Amino acid sequence: MDHHDTSARDRLWARLTGAAAAHGGPLSTPAMVVDLDAFDANAADLVRRAAGTPIRVASKSVRVPALLRRALATDGFAGVLAYTLREALWLEEHDVSDDVVLAYPTVDRGALQRLVESPSAAAHVTLMVDDVAHLDVVDAVRSSRAVPVRVALDVDAALRIAPRDRQISTIGPRRSPLHRVDDVVRLARAVLDRPGFHLVGVMTYEGQVAGVPDDVPGQRLRSSVVRRIKHASVDQLAVRRAEVAAALRPLVDLELWNAGGTGSLESTVADPVVTEATAGSGLLGPTLFDHYRAFDPRPAAFFGLPVVRRPGSGVVTVHGGGLVASGPANRDRLPTPWAPAGLALTGLEGAGEVQTPLTGAAADRLRIGDLVWFRHAKSGEPFEHTDRVHLLAGDRFVDEVSTYRGEGLVG
């Protein structure tokens, strides 16, 4: 959508205001809403961009079981990329998915003990490792190796730059110590040689391609540099993935090679080594994904805060608002007042824990008690602040469903 289309944002405000008025009782705030029309359109666009490669849903960017099920029911999606082992076990136990890959290594001994004591969970959940120490933690919690544990290797996918006579530097997520082919082969052999483990896959997450906007208004030079970095990363990764795949091929027949994210689907699925891509943020369209050249998701997730004060002309104050995204403490991590259009945070107070002042032309037509709807900078994170999410279809709330927090999946 056109992110400067104020009429579309005002129509959204009318839809949300009407749905809230028709609701059976007052909405508790922050009122979390997902627009199913936008969610489904985004899911279809992700499938189109993946061009036949299966998409594994990144649960960290969703955190609502009903929405995970909805995505997985869409042709083109298969499996979940989870972010904690306790979550992965819950998803398997509650039949959300029978194919869950853990995106990060874990040292949660309690959850690992549950995994090794459940043949069903061990058959459906894949751990991520990048160090022999991760295998040691698993062995420390089990008395028997009768139940094999599935593991995948997290291989570094950052752009590696080696200027003459200088130390190699990297651009991208600082994730895995598996930089060189020899590093990967050494760990693969360690997994294969240790009883009770089954090496099934590899992950190469190119965050410097998937998670960085490259067409930001007012940042033409920076955006150009970002695009050059992305092109260089894609080219380098194609070579590195092929080298790793060739080195592993004589040792093991892998089930999966996971890569990418919402922002890199096209280049990720073009790599013949990759068997599946990951996406999650593209389903909900947070503000950090507004400015990419390759795609334009529809905003689908909103939270509403009530107007509690009218301090003066052109100013209103809403209750709460301090839902700031993780990552570097920059202004782009702040929530964005979205509907109605014509409101902005103030530079002095920003988004407050208890109250947030908003300025702009729209303020004078808001009354005490009206809801202002915000977009979060990152996908999934706002749902850590609530137990329930309202699902909007057309101009009505058609369901109210639990978040991870509502299911007890916190921390």
C-alpha positions as CSV (number, residue, x, y, z in Angstrom):
1,M,0.0,0.0,0.0
2,D,1.0,3.6,-0.3
3,H,2.3,4.4,3.2
4,H,1.4,8.1,2.7
5,D,-2.2,7.4,1.7
6,T,-4.0,9.2,4.5
7,S,-7.4,8.4,3.2
8,A,-6.7,4.6,3.5
9,R,-5.5,5.1,7.1
10,D,-8.6,7.1,7.9
11,R,-10.8,4.3,6.4
12,L,-8.9,1.8,8.6
13,W,-9.7,4.0,11.6
14,A,-13.4,4.0,10.7
15,R,-13.3,0.2,10.3
16,L,-11.5,-0.3,13.7
17,T,-13.7,2.3,15.4
18,G,-16.9,0.6,14.1
19,A,-15.7,-2.9,15.1
20,A,-14.8,-1.7,18.6
21,A,-18.3,0.0,18.9
22,A,-20.0,-3.2,17.8
23,H,-18.0,-5.4,20.2
24,G,-20.0,-6.9,23.1
25,G,-18.1,-4.9,25.7
26,P,-15.3,-2.4,26.1
27,L,-11.9,-3.4,24.8
28,S,-9.2,-3.7,27.3
29,T,-6.1,-1.7,26.2
30,P,-3.7,-1.9,24.6
31,A,-6.3,-3.5,22.3
32,M,-4.4,-5.8,19.9
33,V,-6.0,-6.4,16.5
34,V,-4.9,-8.4,13.4
35,D,-6.7,-7.6,10.1
36,L,-7.2,-11.0,8.5
37,D,-7.9,-9.5,5.1
38,A,-4.4,-8.0,5.1
39,F,-2.8,-11.1,6.8
40,D,-4.2,-13.4,4.0
41,A,-3.1,-11.0,1.3
42,N,0.4,-10.9,2.7
43,A,0.5,-14.7,3.0
44,A,-0.4,-15.0,-0.7
45,D,2.2,-12.5,-1.7
46,L,4.9,-14.4,0.3
47,V,4.0,-17.6,-1.5
48,R,4.2,-15.8,-4.8
49,R,7.6,-14.4,-4.0
50,A,8.8,-17.9,-2.8
51,A,8.0,-19.2,-6.3
52,G,7.4,-22.8,-5.2
53,T,9.9,-23.1,-2.4
54,P,8.2,-24.0,0.9
55,I,8.0,-21.3,3.5
56,R,8.7,-22.1,7.1
57,V,6.8,-19.7,9.4
58,A,9.0,-17.7,11.8
59,S,7.0,-18.0,15.0
60,K,8.9,-15.2,16.7
61,S,7.2,-12.8,14.3
62,V,3.7,-14.1,14.9
63,R,3.3,-15.5,18.5
64,V,-0.4,-16.2,18.1
65,P,-1.2,-20.0,17.7
66,A,-4.3,-19.3,15.7
67,L,-2.4,-17.2,13.2
68,L,0.4,-19.8,12.9
69,R,-2.3,-22.4,12.1
70,R,-3.8,-20.0,9.6
71,A,-0.5,-19.5,7.8
72,L,0.3,-23.2,7.8
73,A,-3.1,-23.9,6.3
74,T,-2.1,-21.8,3.3
75,D,-0.6,-23.7,0.4
76,G,3.1,-22.9,0.2
77,F,3.7,-22.8,3.9
78,A,5.2,-25.9,5.7
79,G,6.6,-26.1,9.2
80,V,7.6,-23.6,12.0
81,L,10.9,-22.0,12.8
82,A,10.6,-21.6,16.6
83,Y,12.6,-19.4,18.9
84,T,12.6,-21.3,22.2
85,L,12.6,-25.0,22.9
86,R,9.7,-24.8,25.4
87,E,7.7,-23.1,22.6
88,A,8.7,-25.8,20.1
89,L,7.5,-28.5,22.5
90,W,4.2,-26.7,23.1
91,L,3.6,-26.4,19.3
92,E,4.3,-30.1,18.8
93,E,2.2,-31.1,21.8
94,H,-0.8,-29.0,20.7
95,D,-0.7,-30.2,17.1
96,V,0.1,-26.7,15.7
97,S,3.0,-28.3,13.7
98,D,4.7,-31.7,13.5
99,D,7.8,-30.1,11.9
100,V,9.4,-27.5,14.2
101,V,13.0,-26.3,13.8
102,L,14.5,-24.3,16.6
103,A,16.2,-21.2,15.2
104,Y,18.7,-20.8,18.0
105,P,20.8,-23.1,20.1
106,T,19.4,-23.8,23.6
107,V,20.8,-24.7,27.0
108,D,17.4,-24.9,28.6
109,R,18.0,-28.2,30.5
110,G,14.4,-28.6,31.7
111,A,13.1,-28.3,28.2
112,L,15.9,-30.6,26.8
113,Q,14.9,-33.2,29.4
114,R,11.3,-33.1,28.2
115,L,12.5,-33.4,24.6
116,V,14.7,-36.5,25.2
117,E,12.0,-38.2,27.2
118,S,9.4,-37.8,24.5
119,P,9.9,-39.9,21.3
120,S,7.2,-37.9,19.6
121,A,8.7,-34.5,20.4
122,A,12.2,-35.8,19.4
123,A,10.9,-37.0,16.1
124,H,9.2,-33.6,15.3
125,V,11.5,-31.0,16.8
126,T,15.0,-30.2,15.4
127,L,17.6,-28.5,17.6
128,M,20.0,-25.9,16.2
129,V,23.7,-26.2,17.1
130,D,26.9,-24.4,16.2
131,D,29.2,-25.9,18.9
132,V,30.0,-29.3,20.4
133,A,29.1,-27.8,23.7
134,H,25.5,-27.8,22.6
135,L,25.6,-31.6,22.2
136,D,27.2,-31.9,25.6
137,V,24.3,-30.1,27.2
138,V,21.9,-32.6,25.7
139,D,23.9,-35.6,26.8
140,A,24.1,-34.2,30.3
141,V,20.3,-34.3,30.8
142,R,19.6,-37.8,29.5
143,S,20.4,-41.2,30.9
144,S,19.8,-43.0,27.6
145,R,20.5,-42.3,24.0
146,A,17.6,-44.5,22.9
147,V,15.7,-41.5,21.6
148,P,17.8,-39.8,18.9
149,V,17.8,-36.0,18.8
150,R,17.5,-34.2,15.5
151,V,20.0,-31.4,15.0
152,A,20.8,-28.8,12.3
153,L,23.9,-26.7,11.9
154,D,23.7,-22.9,12.1
155,V,26.3,-21.8,9.6
156,D,27.4,-18.1,9.5
157,A,25.9,-16.2,6.6
158,A,27.2,-12.7,7.2
159,L,29.1,-10.9,4.5
160,R,32.8,-11.4,5.0
161,I,35.1,-8.7,3.8
162,A,38.9,-9.3,3.6
163,P,40.7,-6.1,2.7
164,R,44.4,-6.5,1.9
165,D,46.7,-6.9,4.9
166,R,43.7,-6.4,7.3
167,Q,41.7,-8.7,9.5
168,I,38.5,-10.1,8.0
169,S,35.4,-8.1,9.0
170,T,31.8,-9.0,8.7
171,I,28.5,-7.3,8.0
172,G,25.4,-9.1,9.3
173,P,24.1,-10.9,12.4
174,R,26.8,-12.1,14.7
175,R,25.3,-15.6,15.2
176,S,27.4,-18.6,14.5
177,P,31.2,-19.4,14.9
178,L,30.9,-21.7,11.8
179,H,32.6,-19.4,9.3
180,R,34.7,-21.7,7.2
181,V,33.9,-25.0,5.4
182,D,36.4,-26.8,7.6
183,D,34.5,-25.5,10.7
184,V,31.2,-26.9,9.4
185,V,32.7,-30.3,8.4
186,R,34.4,-30.6,11.8
187,L,31.1,-30.1,13.7
188,A,29.2,-32.3,11.2
189,R,31.6,-35.1,11.9
190,A,31.2,-34.6,15.6
191,V,27.5,-34.9,15.4
192,L,27.6,-38.0,13.1
193,D,30.2,-39.7,15.4
194,R,28.2,-39.2,18.6
195,P,25.5,-41.7,19.4
196,G,22.0,-40.4,20.0
197,F,22.1,-37.5,17.5
198,H,20.8,-37.3,13.9
199,L,22.1,-34.6,11.6
200,V,19.2,-33.5,9.4
201,G,19.9,-30.0,8.2
202,V,21.7,-26.7,7.8
203,M,20.5,-23.1,8.4
204,T,22.2,-20.0,6.8
205,Y,20.3,-16.9,7.8
206,E,21.4,-13.8,5.8
207,G,20.0,-11.1,8.1
208,Q,21.9,-8.4,6.3
209,V,19.8,-9.1,3.3
210,A,16.5,-10.2,4.9
211,G,16.2,-7.6,7.6
212,V,17.5,-4.3,6.4
213,P,15.3,-1.7,4.6
214,D,16.8,-0.7,1.3
215,D,14.5,2.0,-0.1
216,V,14.0,4.5,2.8
217,P,12.6,7.9,2.0
218,G,15.2,10.7,2.7
219,Q,18.0,8.1,2.9
220,R,18.9,7.7,-0.8
221,L,22.6,7.3,-0.3
222,R,22.3,4.9,2.6
223,S,19.7,2.8,0.8
224,S,22.0,2.6,-2.2
225,V,24.8,1.3,0.0
226,V,22.5,-1.2,1.6
227,R,21.5,-2.5,-1.8
228,R,25.1,-2.9,-2.8
229,I,25.8,-4.8,0.4
230,K,22.9,-7.1,-0.2
231,H,24.0,-7.9,-3.8
232,A,27.5,-8.6,-2.5
233,S,26.1,-10.9,0.2
234,V,23.9,-12.8,-2.2
235,D,26.8,-13.4,-4.5
236,Q,29.2,-14.5,-1.8
237,L,26.6,-16.7,-0.1
238,A,25.9,-18.6,-3.3
239,V,29.5,-19.6,-3.4
240,R,29.8,-20.4,0.3
241,R,26.6,-22.4,0.4
242,A,27.7,-24.4,-2.6
243,E,31.1,-25.1,-1.0
244,V,29.5,-26.2,2.3
245,A,27.0,-28.4,0.5
246,A,29.7,-30.1,-1.5
247,A,31.7,-30.8,1.6
248,L,28.8,-32.3,3.5
249,R,27.4,-34.3,0.6
250,P,29.8,-37.3,1.1
251,L,29.0,-37.3,4.8
252,V,25.3,-37.0,5.2
253,D,22.0,-36.8,3.2
254,L,20.4,-33.7,4.6
255,E,16.6,-33.3,4.9
256,L,16.5,-29.5,4.8
257,W,18.6,-26.4,4.1
258,N,16.8,-23.4,5.6
259,A,17.7,-19.8,4.7
260,G,16.4,-16.3,4.3
261,G,13.6,-14.2,5.7
262,T,10.8,-12.0,4.6
263,G,13.1,-9.4,3.1
264,S,15.2,-11.9,1.0
265,L,12.8,-14.4,-0.4
266,E,13.6,-13.8,-4.0
267,S,17.3,-14.2,-3.7
268,T,17.1,-17.0,-1.1
269,V,14.9,-19.3,-3.2
270,A,17.1,-18.6,-6.3
271,D,19.9,-20.5,-4.6
272,P,19.7,-24.2,-5.6
273,V,21.2,-25.3,-2.3
274,V,18.3,-23.9,-0.3
275,T,15.3,-26.3,0.2
276,E,13.1,-24.0,2.2
277,A,12.9,-20.3,3.1
278,T,11.7,-18.6,6.3
279,A,9.2,-15.7,6.6
280,G,7.1,-14.3,9.4
281,S,7.2,-10.5,9.6
282,G,5.8,-10.3,6.1
283,L,2.5,-11.7,7.4
284,L,1.9,-8.8,9.7
285,G,3.8,-6.0,8.0
286,P,5.4,-4.0,10.9
287,T,6.9,-0.5,10.2
288,L,10.5,-1.8,9.9
289,F,9.3,-3.6,6.7
290,D,7.7,-0.5,5.1
291,H,10.6,0.4,2.8
292,Y,11.9,-2.5,0.7
293,R,12.2,-2.3,-3.0
294,A,11.2,-6.0,-3.6
295,F,7.9,-6.1,-1.8
296,D,5.3,-4.0,0.1
297,P,3.3,-5.9,2.7
298,R,0.0,-4.6,3.9
299,P,0.0,-3.5,7.6
300,A,-2.0,-6.2,9.4
301,A,-1.3,-5.7,13.1
302,F,-2.4,-2.8,15.3
303,F,-2.8,-1.8,18.9
304,G,-5.3,0.7,20.1
305,L,-4.8,3.2,23.0
306,P,-7.5,5.4,24.4
307,V,-7.4,9.2,24.4
308,V,-7.4,10.3,28.1
309,R,-6.5,14.0,27.8
310,R,-6.8,17.0,25.4
311,P,-4.1,19.3,26.7
312,G,-4.7,21.9,24.0
313,S,-5.3,22.6,20.3
314,G,-3.6,20.0,18.1
315,V,-2.6,17.7,21.0
316,V,-4.1,14.6,22.6
317,T,-2.7,12.2,25.2
318,V,-3.3,8.5,25.1
319,H,-2.9,6.0,27.9
320,G,0.2,3.9,27.6
321,G,2.2,3.6,24.4
322,G,5.7,2.5,25.4
323,L,5.8,-0.6,23.2
324,V,9.3,0.0,21.9
325,A,10.9,-2.7,19.6
326,S,14.1,-4.5,20.4
327,G,17.3,-3.8,18.7
328,P,19.4,-0.6,18.5
329,A,17.8,2.3,20.4
330,N,16.9,4.3,17.3
331,R,13.7,6.3,16.5
332,D,12.6,3.7,14.0
333,R,12.0,1.3,17.0
334,L,9.2,3.5,18.3
335,P,5.6,2.7,17.7
336,T,3.9,4.7,15.0
337,P,0.5,6.4,15.5
338,W,-1.3,5.2,12.3
339,A,-5.0,5.6,12.4
340,P,-6.4,8.2,12.1
341,A,-3.7,9.7,9.9
342,G,-2.2,13.0,10.9
343,L,-0.8,12.2,14.4
344,A,2.9,12.1,15.5
345,L,4.9,11.4,18.6
346,T,6.6,14.4,20.2
347,G,10.4,14.5,20.2
348,L,10.6,15.4,23.8
349,E,8.4,12.6,25.3
350,G,8.2,9.9,22.6
351,A,6.2,6.8,23.6
352,G,5.6,6.7,27.3
353,E,5.0,3.8,29.6
354,V,1.9,5.5,31.2
355,Q,0.9,8.2,28.7
356,T,1.9,9.3,25.3
357,P,1.2,12.8,23.9
358,L,0.4,13.0,20.2
359,T,0.3,16.1,18.0
360,G,-1.1,16.8,14.6
361,A,-4.2,18.0,12.7
362,A,-6.2,14.9,13.6
363,A,-6.0,15.6,17.3
364,D,-8.8,18.2,17.3
365,R,-11.3,15.7,16.0
366,L,-10.6,13.1,18.7
367,R,-12.7,12.9,21.8
368,I,-11.9,11.5,25.3
369,G,-12.2,7.7,25.1
370,D,-11.6,7.4,21.3
371,L,-9.0,4.9,20.3
372,V,-5.8,5.8,18.4
373,W,-4.4,2.8,16.5
374,F,-0.6,2.3,16.4
375,R,1.7,0.0,14.4
376,H,4.7,-1.6,16.1
377,A,8.1,-1.5,14.6
378,K,8.6,-5.3,14.8
379,S,6.3,-8.2,14.1
380,G,5.2,-10.4,17.0
381,E,6.7,-8.4,19.8
382,P,3.6,-6.4,20.8
383,F,1.8,-9.6,21.5
384,E,4.1,-10.1,24.5
385,H,2.0,-7.4,26.2
386,T,-1.4,-9.0,26.0
387,D,-3.2,-12.3,26.5
388,R,-5.7,-11.9,23.6
389,V,-5.9,-10.6,20.1
390,H,-9.0,-9.5,18.2
391,L,-9.3,-10.8,14.6
392,L,-10.8,-8.3,12.2
393,A,-12.5,-9.4,8.9
394,G,-14.1,-6.6,6.9
395,D,-15.5,-4.2,9.5
396,R,-16.2,-6.7,12.3
397,F,-14.2,-8.6,14.9
398,V,-14.9,-12.2,14.1
399,D,-12.8,-13.9,16.8
400,E,-10.7,-13.3,19.9
401,V,-7.7,-15.7,20.3
402,S,-4.9,-16.3,22.7
403,T,-1.4,-15.0,22.2
404,Y,1.6,-17.0,23.4
405,R,1.4,-15.0,26.6
406,G,-2.2,-16.1,27.0
407,E,-1.1,-19.7,26.7
408,G,1.6,-19.3,29.3
409,L,4.4,-19.2,26.8
410,V,6.4,-16.3,28.2
411,G,10.1,-15.8,28.8
